Amino acid sequence: MPGAECPLADEEVQAFMLAGFVRLEQAFPRGLADECRGLLWEQLEPRPDEPQTWTRPVIRLGSQDAPPFREASHTPRLLGAFDQLVGEGRWGIQDGLGGTVAVRFPVEGDPGDDGWHVDGSFAKDDSWWVNLRSDGRSLLMLFLFSDVGKDDAATRIRVGSHLDVPAALAAAGDAGMHFGDVSGLLPNVHARRLALATGEAGDVYLCHPFLVHAADRHRGSVPRFLAQPGLFWRTPPALDGPADPSSPVETAIRIGLGAC
């Protein structure tokens, strides 16, 4: 049975390889999510009890270094899941909570960031790029710091789309391509099933770095808090060498290339 050090069941790991994501329920305690959300509100001009101050569809905050964020991102359940999906000893994580925190408000207007895409994983030419080895990112993660229902700007996911991406990236080699160019090379990706990243505060979606996803407009009533820290490679995939069966992330790339 999965426990603190091995929180994902075998069927969940297999589903991750084929679907491109898995929801780790109660990855960190709800009380800790509430504490972190309170710290995030302190960084915002809008106030939690004054809806008239919610005037923008989305506000992005930067990396968070306060101890509660470190605690939330370093629980035994999360660290065990990293080992199961990336491979023991193959991943690295920032001390705090890196990346950005997207706070989405239930107000009218175009958020301007709701297009379909894969995330970039390394910086180049003052922008973000991605290559076949996914240099710089071993997992895309969605940390829910508030409850997220289907109307609460839940991240949209194309199920299994991570398997379409390797063939598109293969011709670009180690140099890779701008992250914004990838989805245009996947003509059939929108035929894939749509899923929504809903859940409770304290849940974390662990996603393959090639997963095609998109933000959505907030149609609910309560602001949504979601962080997107990256998990990094200590040992990136060596796709021209022997396969590592202990790394489902790498295995999925090989499946996408037709090598498995």
C-alpha positions as CSV (number, residue, x, y, z in Angstrom):
1,M,0.0,0.0,0.0
2,P,1.3,3.5,-0.7
3,G,2.5,5.4,2.4
4,A,4.3,8.6,3.3
5,E,7.4,7.6,1.4
6,C,5.6,6.0,-1.6
7,P,2.3,7.9,-1.8
8,L,1.3,6.9,-5.3
9,A,-0.2,3.5,-6.1
10,D,1.2,1.6,-9.1
11,E,-1.9,2.3,-11.1
12,E,-1.5,6.0,-10.4
13,V,2.1,6.0,-11.7
14,Q,0.9,4.1,-14.8
15,A,-1.9,6.7,-15.3
16,F,0.6,9.5,-15.0
17,M,2.7,8.0,-17.9
18,L,-0.4,7.8,-20.2
19,A,-2.5,10.8,-19.1
20,G,0.4,13.1,-18.2
21,F,-0.7,14.1,-14.7
22,V,-1.8,12.8,-11.3
23,R,-3.5,14.6,-8.4
24,L,-1.7,14.0,-5.1
25,E,-4.5,14.6,-2.6
26,Q,-3.5,16.3,0.7
27,A,0.0,16.7,-0.5
28,F,0.3,19.3,2.3
29,P,-2.2,20.1,5.1
30,R,-5.2,22.3,4.6
31,G,-4.2,24.4,7.6
32,L,-0.9,25.1,6.0
33,A,-2.6,26.1,2.7
34,D,-4.7,28.5,4.7
35,E,-1.6,30.0,6.4
36,C,0.1,30.4,3.0
37,R,-2.9,32.0,1.5
38,G,-3.0,34.5,4.3
39,L,0.6,35.4,3.5
40,L,-0.3,35.8,-0.1
41,W,-3.2,38.1,0.6
42,E,-0.8,40.4,2.5
43,Q,1.1,40.9,-0.8
44,L,-2.0,42.0,-2.7
45,E,-3.7,45.3,-2.9
46,P,-7.2,43.7,-3.2
47,R,-8.6,42.7,0.1
48,P,-10.3,39.3,0.8
49,D,-13.4,40.8,2.3
50,E,-13.8,43.7,-0.2
51,P,-14.9,42.3,-3.6
52,Q,-15.1,45.9,-4.9
53,T,-11.3,45.8,-4.8
54,W,-11.1,42.8,-7.1
55,T,-10.7,44.7,-10.4
56,R,-8.2,42.6,-12.4
57,P,-8.8,39.0,-13.7
58,V,-5.3,37.8,-12.6
59,I,-2.4,39.0,-10.4
60,R,0.9,37.1,-10.4
61,L,3.2,37.0,-7.4
62,G,6.8,35.8,-7.4
63,S,8.7,33.2,-5.5
64,Q,7.8,32.7,-1.9
65,D,10.5,32.1,0.7
66,A,8.6,32.2,4.0
67,P,8.9,29.0,6.1
68,P,5.2,27.9,5.5
69,F,5.8,27.8,1.8
70,R,9.0,25.7,2.3
71,E,7.0,23.3,4.6
72,A,4.2,23.0,2.0
73,S,6.6,22.1,-0.8
74,H,8.8,19.7,1.1
75,T,6.3,17.3,2.7
76,P,7.2,13.6,2.8
77,R,4.3,12.8,0.5
78,L,5.6,15.2,-2.1
79,L,9.2,14.1,-1.9
80,G,8.1,10.5,-2.1
81,A,6.0,11.2,-5.2
82,F,9.0,13.0,-6.8
83,D,11.0,9.8,-6.4
84,Q,8.3,7.7,-7.9
85,L,7.7,9.9,-11.0
86,V,11.1,11.4,-11.7
87,G,13.4,8.8,-10.2
88,E,15.2,8.7,-6.9
89,G,18.1,11.1,-6.7
90,R,17.3,12.5,-10.2
91,W,15.4,15.7,-9.1
92,G,16.2,18.9,-7.3
93,I,13.9,21.5,-5.7
94,Q,14.3,25.0,-4.5
95,D,14.5,25.8,-0.8
96,G,11.3,27.8,-0.9
97,L,8.4,27.9,-3.4
98,G,9.8,28.9,-6.7
99,G,8.0,30.0,-9.9
100,T,4.9,32.2,-9.7
101,V,1.6,32.3,-7.8
102,A,-1.4,33.1,-10.0
103,V,-4.3,34.7,-8.1
104,R,-7.4,34.7,-10.3
105,F,-10.4,36.8,-9.4
106,P,-14.1,36.4,-10.4
107,V,-14.3,39.5,-12.5
108,E,-15.1,40.3,-16.2
109,G,-12.3,40.8,-18.6
110,D,-9.7,38.9,-20.7
111,P,-6.9,37.6,-18.4
112,G,-4.6,37.6,-21.4
113,D,-2.9,34.4,-20.5
114,D,-5.4,31.6,-21.2
115,G,-3.9,30.2,-24.4
116,W,-2.9,26.5,-24.8
117,H,0.8,25.8,-24.3
118,V,3.6,23.7,-22.8
119,D,5.7,25.5,-20.2
120,G,9.2,26.6,-21.1
121,S,11.9,25.0,-19.0
122,F,15.1,27.0,-19.6
123,A,15.9,30.6,-20.3
124,K,17.3,31.6,-23.7
125,D,17.2,34.9,-25.7
126,D,15.3,36.6,-22.8
127,S,12.5,34.1,-23.2
128,W,11.6,30.5,-22.2
129,W,12.4,27.5,-24.3
130,V,11.9,23.7,-24.2
131,N,13.8,20.8,-25.7
132,L,13.4,17.1,-25.9
133,R,15.3,16.3,-22.7
134,S,13.2,19.0,-20.9
135,D,16.4,20.6,-19.6
136,G,15.6,22.6,-16.5
137,R,12.3,21.0,-15.6
138,S,11.4,17.5,-14.6
139,L,7.8,18.1,-13.5
140,L,5.2,20.8,-13.9
141,M,3.4,21.3,-10.6
142,L,0.1,23.0,-9.7
143,F,-0.1,23.7,-5.9
144,L,-3.7,24.5,-4.9
145,F,-3.7,27.0,-2.0
146,S,-7.5,27.4,-2.2
147,D,-10.3,25.0,-3.1
148,V,-10.8,24.9,-6.9
149,G,-14.1,23.9,-8.4
150,K,-14.9,23.7,-12.1
151,D,-15.9,27.4,-12.2
152,D,-12.9,28.6,-10.2
153,A,-10.5,29.1,-13.0
154,A,-9.4,25.5,-12.9
155,T,-6.4,24.8,-15.2
156,R,-7.5,23.1,-18.4
157,I,-5.5,20.0,-19.4
158,R,-5.4,18.0,-22.7
159,V,-5.2,14.5,-21.4
160,G,-2.3,12.5,-22.9
161,S,-1.0,15.5,-24.8
162,H,2.5,15.1,-23.4
163,L,2.9,12.1,-25.7
164,D,2.4,14.3,-28.7
165,V,5.2,16.7,-27.8
166,P,8.4,14.6,-28.1
167,A,8.0,14.0,-31.8
168,A,7.5,17.7,-32.4
169,L,10.6,18.6,-30.4
170,A,12.9,15.9,-31.8
171,A,14.0,17.8,-34.9
172,A,15.0,20.8,-32.8
173,G,17.6,18.8,-30.9
174,D,19.2,20.1,-27.7
175,A,18.8,23.7,-28.9
176,G,15.0,23.2,-28.5
177,M,12.4,25.8,-29.5
178,H,10.5,28.7,-28.0
179,F,7.7,27.3,-25.8
180,G,5.1,29.2,-27.6
181,D,5.8,27.4,-30.9
182,V,5.2,23.9,-29.6
183,S,1.4,23.7,-29.5
184,G,1.2,24.9,-33.2
185,L,3.0,21.7,-34.2
186,L,0.4,19.5,-32.6
187,P,-2.6,19.7,-35.0
188,N,-4.6,16.9,-33.3
189,V,-4.0,17.8,-29.7
190,H,-7.4,19.4,-29.2
191,A,-9.1,16.2,-30.1
192,R,-7.7,14.9,-26.8
193,R,-10.0,14.7,-23.8
194,L,-10.3,17.8,-21.7
195,A,-9.7,17.6,-17.9
196,L,-9.9,20.3,-15.2
197,A,-7.4,20.6,-12.4
198,T,-10.0,20.8,-9.6
199,G,-9.4,19.9,-6.0
200,E,-9.1,21.0,-2.4
201,A,-6.6,23.3,-0.8
202,G,-3.5,21.3,-0.1
203,D,-3.8,19.1,-3.3
204,V,-1.0,19.2,-5.8
205,Y,-1.2,18.2,-9.5
206,L,2.1,16.6,-10.6
207,C,2.3,16.9,-14.4
208,H,4.6,15.8,-17.1
209,P,6.7,18.8,-18.2
210,F,5.3,18.4,-21.8
211,L,1.6,18.5,-20.8
212,V,-0.4,20.9,-22.9
213,H,-2.5,23.0,-20.6
214,A,-4.2,26.4,-20.4
215,A,-5.5,28.8,-17.8
216,D,-9.2,29.7,-17.7
217,R,-11.4,32.6,-16.8
218,H,-12.9,32.7,-13.3
219,R,-16.6,32.1,-13.3
220,G,-17.0,31.4,-9.6
221,S,-17.2,33.7,-6.5
222,V,-14.0,33.3,-4.5
223,P,-10.4,34.2,-5.6
224,R,-8.3,31.2,-6.6
225,F,-4.7,30.8,-5.4
226,L,-2.4,28.4,-7.4
227,A,1.4,28.2,-7.5
228,Q,3.5,26.7,-10.3
229,P,6.9,25.9,-8.9
230,G,9.2,23.8,-11.1
231,L,11.0,20.6,-10.1
232,F,14.4,20.3,-11.7
233,W,16.6,17.6,-13.0
234,R,19.8,16.5,-11.3
235,T,20.3,13.9,-14.0
236,P,18.4,14.8,-17.2
237,P,17.2,12.0,-19.5
238,A,19.9,10.4,-21.7
239,L,17.5,9.5,-24.5
240,D,20.2,7.9,-26.7
241,G,21.3,5.6,-23.8
242,P,19.6,2.8,-21.9
243,A,16.1,3.5,-20.5
244,D,15.6,4.2,-16.8
245,P,12.5,2.3,-15.8
246,S,12.5,4.1,-12.4
247,S,11.7,7.4,-14.2
248,P,8.1,7.5,-15.6
249,V,8.8,11.1,-16.8
250,E,11.6,9.8,-19.0
251,T,9.6,6.7,-20.0
252,A,6.8,8.9,-21.3
253,I,9.2,10.8,-23.5
254,R,10.4,7.6,-25.0
255,I,6.8,6.5,-25.5
256,G,6.1,9.7,-27.4
257,L,9.1,9.0,-29.6
258,G,7.9,5.5,-30.3
259,A,10.9,4.0,-28.5
260,C,8.8,2.1,-25.9
